[in-house]
Structure formats: C-alpha cells, structure tokens
C-alpha cells in the first residue's frame, strides 16, 4: 500500500511517498503542477538516473545499489525527488531501507529533526544524498574483501570452486558500475540549477555538492579498480584451471604412449596364426615377454624424463 508522510521544517516541507500507486500520484497532480511525464516516471521503474529541470522545480531520479543477501546480487534501488522553493518530495518505490530509516529517525526524534530545521530544501537534499553515498562505501569494502578471498582460495587449489564465485562478484561489480555511472553528471547539473535559480536562497550549494561529486568520483575510481582486478582474477583462475588440465593431458598422453608398444606386443603374442612364435615353447617364455614389456616401458620413461616431459 502506498503511504504519504509529511515533515515540516521552517522553510520547507518534506513529503515522503512510499510504494506509490495511482492514488498517491493523483495527490501530487492535484497539489502541484508537475509535468505528466515526471508523474508517470514515478509509477514505473526506470533503468537509469536522470534530472529534468523546469522553471519552478527539478525532477531527479537517483539509482543506488543495495545488496540482496538471499540472491547475493547487487540491485538498483530507485529514489525520485521533486525539489522546489518550499518543498522536497521524495518517492521511495522499493522501500529502500537506508532512506526509510532516515525518515523514521526524523519522525521519532525531535532533537535530530531540529538539527535540520533551518536549512533549505537543496541543502537538505544534499544531506539525504550524502547518507546514500556513504551507504555505498561498505558495499565497496565488501567487494574488495570478496576479491581478497577469491585470490586466497585460488592459490589454495580451490580454483574450480572459485569459478562461480568469480562470476557472481564480476556481475555485482558490473551492476554497481552501471548504477553509479551517471551520478557525477546529474550532480553537476543539479548544482548549476541550484546556483542560478532564484528559488533557492543558499548560494553556497556548490561547496556541498562538490563533496557529493567527489564521492561519486571516488566510488567510480574504486569500481574501475575492482573491475580490473576481477578481470585479472578471472583470467588467472582460468589459467590455473587450464594449466592443471594441460598437466592431466600430458600425463595421459605419456601413459598412452608408454602402453601402446606394450599393448602391441601383447596383441601380437595373442595371435594364433603364427606357429613359430618366439618364446612360446620356452619354459620361461611368459616372463621373458613380460620382461621385454617392462624394459620398453622403462626405456621410454627414462627418455621422457631426460627430455623433461615428466
């Protein structure tokens, strides 16, 4: 069920909508003059972050990563914002818990809420986004630890077990990068809007949003490094597996080469077409044939060892 909750501050109000449906969108349509396409975007999931700027408000969609512990998958959580002169409207479509927890904290704690009482809407949006970016950092640390574990297990002869693990981490890194890819450009456009628009009183917005842009750069650089690392681990793991397969094939080839002449001798002596077969009438003929086989095998193994095939 959709839910509309409101917090009032000195210079603006924060309207938070969770799990929006047609009813909640109709409420926004009646109370505000938002573009119909923006309202439609609030009802359906989107696959990219974006910002649409108008004369009296801005509509911003941010995607943030969250980790699904059951599927071990990093998925996008969408947060939509309408920001104007005296309001900030947030739409939490998937019930993103870090964002919802912050709203609940302000609801129940008057002391915390008073700390944000005198700030402007765009400065408050900065506070929200700052918490969301900080939420991303532990996930990066977790991905780094996953890579460390993969590297350790690879050289403990567990490379076959690491194939699926590498693919999971590789997918998560790619998804993380895709989710965070355009944040820097959106923050730059939002900063320009806040700086030039007469709707917003705080002209030091750029200083705060520069911090967010720096966060986005740090996260992107970290993900670039992780992408390169997981690719190297993937290739190294494949090389280790291939090396072991080649080693097995080498041993099987040597065995087949050694056993071929022995098998040929056994097949020849097993034929009944030749009456004067050597060693057949000899008392120790069987053991002589066995000795010849052992001698041939030992000779071939000695040659392989000198050639460093073994």
C-alpha positions as CSV (number, residue, x, y, z in Angstrom):
1,X,0.0,0.0,0.0
2,X,1.2,3.5,-0.8
3,X,1.8,5.9,2.0
4,X,2.2,9.7,2.2
5,X,4.0,11.2,5.2
6,X,5.0,14.8,5.7
7,X,7.6,16.5,7.9
8,X,7.5,20.3,8.3
9,X,10.7,22.4,8.6
10,X,11.0,26.2,9.0
11,X,11.4,27.0,5.3
12,X,10.0,23.9,3.5
13,X,8.2,20.6,4.0
14,X,9.3,17.1,3.2
15,X,6.7,14.9,1.7
16,X,7.8,11.2,1.5
17,X,5.8,8.8,-0.6
18,X,6.5,5.0,-0.2
19,X,5.3,2.4,-2.7
20,X,3.4,4.9,-4.8
21,X,0.2,4.0,-6.7
22,X,-2.3,5.9,-8.8
23,X,-3.8,7.4,-5.6
24,X,-0.6,8.9,-4.5
25,X,0.3,10.2,-7.9
26,X,-3.2,11.8,-8.2
27,X,-2.4,13.6,-4.9
28,X,0.8,15.1,-6.4
29,X,-1.2,16.0,-9.6
30,X,-3.8,17.9,-7.5
31,X,-1.3,19.7,-5.2
32,X,1.5,20.5,-7.6
33,X,1.9,21.4,-11.3
34,X,4.3,18.7,-12.2
35,X,4.9,17.5,-15.7
36,X,2.7,14.5,-16.5
37,X,5.7,12.5,-17.8
38,X,7.5,13.0,-14.5
39,X,4.5,11.7,-12.6
40,X,4.4,8.7,-14.9
41,X,8.1,8.0,-14.2
42,X,7.2,7.8,-10.5
43,X,4.9,4.8,-11.2
44,X,7.1,2.6,-13.2
45,X,10.7,1.5,-12.5
46,X,13.5,3.2,-14.6
47,X,16.9,1.8,-15.5
48,X,18.9,5.0,-15.4
49,X,19.4,8.1,-13.2
50,X,18.4,11.4,-14.7
51,X,17.5,15.0,-14.0
52,X,14.8,17.2,-15.6
53,X,14.9,20.9,-14.9
54,X,12.0,23.2,-15.2
55,X,11.5,26.9,-14.3
56,X,10.0,26.3,-10.8
57,X,11.2,22.8,-9.9
58,X,13.6,20.0,-10.7
59,X,12.8,16.3,-11.0
60,X,15.7,14.0,-10.2
61,X,15.9,10.2,-10.3
62,X,18.7,8.5,-8.5
63,X,19.5,4.8,-8.5
64,X,21.5,3.5,-5.6
65,X,22.8,-0.1,-5.2
66,X,21.6,-2.4,-2.5
67,X,22.7,-5.9,-1.7
68,X,20.2,-8.8,-1.8
69,X,21.5,-11.3,0.7
70,X,19.3,-14.1,-0.5
71,X,20.4,-13.9,-4.1
72,X,23.8,-12.4,-3.4
73,X,23.0,-9.8,-6.1
74,X,23.5,-6.1,-6.2
75,X,20.3,-4.5,-7.4
76,X,19.2,-0.9,-8.1
77,X,17.0,1.0,-5.6
78,X,15.2,4.0,-7.2
79,X,14.7,7.3,-5.3
80,X,12.7,10.0,-7.1
81,X,12.9,13.7,-5.9
82,X,10.8,16.8,-6.8
83,X,12.5,19.9,-5.4
84,X,11.1,23.4,-5.4
85,X,11.2,26.6,-3.5
86,X,9.5,25.4,-0.3
87,X,9.2,21.6,-0.7
88,X,11.1,18.4,-1.2
89,X,9.1,15.4,-2.3
90,X,10.7,12.0,-2.2
91,X,9.3,8.8,-3.7
92,X,10.7,5.6,-2.4
93,X,9.4,3.0,-4.8
94,X,11.1,-0.2,-3.4
95,X,11.2,0.6,0.2
96,X,14.9,1.4,0.2
97,X,15.7,0.8,3.9
98,X,18.6,3.3,4.5
99,X,16.4,6.1,3.1
100,X,13.3,5.0,5.0
101,X,15.3,4.7,8.3
102,X,16.4,8.3,7.9
103,X,12.9,9.5,7.5
104,X,11.7,7.5,10.5
105,X,14.6,8.8,12.6
106,X,13.4,12.4,11.9
107,X,9.8,11.4,12.7
108,X,10.6,10.0,16.1
109,X,13.4,12.2,17.2
110,X,12.6,15.9,17.7
111,X,16.3,16.6,18.6
112,X,17.5,15.2,15.3
113,X,14.8,17.0,13.4
114,X,15.7,20.3,15.0
115,X,19.2,19.9,13.6
116,X,17.8,20.3,10.1
117,X,15.2,23.0,11.0
118,X,16.9,26.0,9.5
119,X,18.3,24.5,6.2
120,X,16.9,25.0,2.7
121,X,15.4,22.2,0.5
122,X,18.6,21.8,-1.6
123,X,20.8,21.6,1.4
124,X,18.5,19.0,2.9
125,X,18.6,17.1,-0.4
126,X,22.4,17.2,0.0
127,X,22.1,15.6,3.5
128,X,20.0,12.8,2.1
129,X,22.3,12.1,-0.8
130,X,25.3,12.3,1.4
131,X,23.9,9.5,3.5
132,X,23.1,7.4,0.4
133,X,26.6,7.8,-0.9
134,X,28.1,6.8,2.5
135,X,25.8,3.8,2.4
136,X,27.6,2.7,-0.8
137,X,31.1,2.6,0.7
138,X,30.7,-0.5,2.9
139,X,29.5,-2.4,-0.2
140,X,32.7,-1.5,-2.0
141,X,34.7,-2.7,1.0
142,X,32.7,-5.9,0.9
143,X,33.6,-6.4,-2.8
144,X,37.2,-5.8,-2.0
145,X,37.1,-8.5,0.7
146,X,35.4,-10.9,-1.8
147,X,38.2,-10.3,-4.2
148,X,40.8,-10.9,-1.5
149,X,39.1,-14.2,-0.6
150,X,38.9,-15.3,-4.2
151,X,42.6,-14.6,-4.7
152,X,43.5,-16.6,-1.5
153,X,41.3,-19.5,-2.4
154,X,42.7,-19.7,-5.9
155,X,46.2,-20.4,-4.7
156,X,44.9,-23.0,-2.2
157,X,43.9,-25.3,-5.1
158,X,40.3,-24.3,-5.0
159,X,40.2,-22.7,-8.4
160,X,37.3,-24.8,-9.6
161,X,35.1,-23.7,-6.7
162,X,36.1,-20.1,-7.4
163,X,34.6,-20.1,-11.0
164,X,31.0,-19.5,-9.8
165,X,32.2,-17.1,-7.1
166,X,34.2,-15.0,-9.6
167,X,31.2,-14.8,-11.9
168,X,28.9,-13.6,-9.0
169,X,31.4,-10.9,-7.9
170,X,32.0,-9.9,-11.5
171,X,28.3,-9.5,-12.1
172,X,27.9,-7.4,-8.9
173,X,30.8,-5.1,-9.9
174,X,29.3,-4.6,-13.4
175,X,25.9,-3.8,-11.9
176,X,27.4,-1.5,-9.3
177,X,29.2,0.5,-12.0
178,X,26.1,0.7,-14.2
179,X,24.0,2.0,-11.3
180,X,26.6,4.7,-10.3
181,X,27.8,5.6,-13.8
182,X,25.9,8.9,-14.4
183,X,25.7,10.3,-10.8
184,X,28.5,12.8,-11.3
185,X,26.9,14.4,-14.3
186,X,23.5,14.6,-12.6
187,X,25.0,16.2,-9.5
188,X,26.8,18.8,-11.7
189,X,23.5,19.7,-13.5
190,X,21.7,19.9,-10.1
191,X,24.4,22.2,-8.7
192,X,24.1,24.5,-11.7
193,X,20.3,24.7,-11.3
194,X,20.5,25.5,-7.6
195,X,23.2,28.1,-8.1
196,X,21.4,30.1,-10.9
197,X,17.8,29.6,-9.8
198,X,16.2,32.4,-7.8
199,X,14.1,29.8,-6.0
200,X,16.9,28.8,-3.7
201,X,18.3,31.1,-1.1
202,X,21.5,29.3,-0.2
203,X,24.2,30.2,-2.8
204,X,26.9,28.0,-1.2
205,X,25.3,24.9,-2.5
206,X,28.2,24.3,-4.8
207,X,30.5,23.7,-1.9
208,X,28.3,20.9,-0.5
209,X,27.5,19.3,-3.8
210,X,31.2,19.3,-4.7
211,X,31.6,16.8,-1.9
212,X,29.0,14.6,-3.4
213,X,30.7,14.8,-6.8
214,X,34.0,13.8,-5.1
215,X,32.2,10.9,-3.5
216,X,30.9,9.8,-6.9
217,X,34.4,10.1,-8.4
218,X,35.9,8.1,-5.5
219,X,33.2,5.4,-5.9
220,X,33.7,5.3,-9.7
221,X,37.5,5.0,-9.3
222,X,37.1,2.2,-6.8
223,X,34.8,0.3,-9.1
224,X,37.2,0.8,-12.0
225,X,39.9,-0.7,-9.9
226,X,37.7,-3.6,-8.8
227,X,36.6,-4.2,-12.4
228,X,40.3,-4.5,-13.5
229,X,41.1,-6.7,-10.5
230,X,38.2,-9.1,-11.0
231,X,39.1,-9.4,-14.7
232,X,42.7,-10.3,-13.7
233,X,41.4,-12.8,-11.1
234,X,39.1,-14.3,-13.7
235,X,41.9,-14.7,-16.2
236,X,44.3,-16.1,-13.6
237,X,41.8,-18.6,-12.4
238,X,41.2,-19.7,-16.0
239,X,44.9,-20.1,-16.5
240,X,45.3,-22.2,-13.3
241,X,42.5,-24.5,-14.4
242,X,43.9,-24.7,-17.9
243,X,47.4,-25.4,-16.6
244,X,46.0,-28.3,-14.5
245,X,44.1,-29.6,-17.5
246,X,47.2,-29.5,-19.6
247,X,49.1,-31.3,-16.9
248,X,46.5,-34.0,-16.8
249,X,46.5,-34.3,-20.6
250,X,50.3,-34.5,-20.6
251,X,50.3,-37.4,-18.1
252,X,47.5,-39.2,-20.0
253,X,49.5,-38.8,-23.2
254,X,52.6,-40.2,-21.7
255,X,50.6,-43.2,-20.3
256,X,49.1,-43.8,-23.7
257,X,52.4,-43.6,-25.5
258,X,54.1,-46.0,-23.0
259,X,51.3,-48.5,-23.0
260,X,51.0,-48.5,-26.8
261,X,54.0,-50.8,-27.6
262,X,53.2,-53.0,-24.6
263,X,49.7,-53.4,-25.9
264,X,51.0,-54.1,-29.4
265,X,53.3,-56.8,-28.1
266,X,50.5,-58.4,-26.1
267,X,48.3,-58.4,-29.2
268,X,51.0,-60.0,-31.4
269,X,51.7,-62.7,-28.9
270,X,47.9,-63.3,-28.5
271,X,47.5,-64.2,-32.2
272,X,47.3,-67.9,-33.0
273,X,48.2,-67.5,-36.7
274,X,52.0,-68.0,-36.3
275,X,53.2,-71.4,-35.2
276,X,56.8,-70.4,-34.6
277,X,56.0,-67.6,-32.2
278,X,59.2,-66.6,-30.3
279,X,59.3,-67.7,-26.6
280,X,56.1,-69.7,-26.9
281,X,57.8,-73.0,-26.5
282,X,60.4,-71.7,-24.0
283,X,59.9,-72.7,-20.3
284,X,60.1,-69.1,-19.1
285,X,58.7,-67.5,-22.2
286,X,55.9,-65.7,-20.4
287,X,58.3,-64.0,-18.1
288,X,60.6,-63.1,-21.0
289,X,57.8,-61.3,-22.8
290,X,56.9,-59.5,-19.5
291,X,60.5,-58.5,-19.1
292,X,60.6,-57.1,-22.7
293,X,57.5,-55.1,-21.9
294,X,58.9,-53.7,-18.7
295,X,62.2,-52.9,-20.4
296,X,60.4,-51.0,-23.2
297,X,58.3,-49.1,-20.7
298,X,61.3,-48.3,-18.5
299,X,63.3,-47.1,-21.6
300,X,60.5,-44.8,-22.7
301,X,60.0,-43.4,-19.3
302,X,63.8,-42.7,-19.0
303,X,63.7,-40.9,-22.4
304,X,60.7,-38.8,-21.3
305,X,62.5,-37.9,-18.0
306,X,65.7,-36.8,-19.8
307,X,63.5,-34.7,-22.2
308,X,61.9,-33.2,-19.1
309,X,58.4,-34.4,-20.2
310,X,58.0,-35.8,-16.7
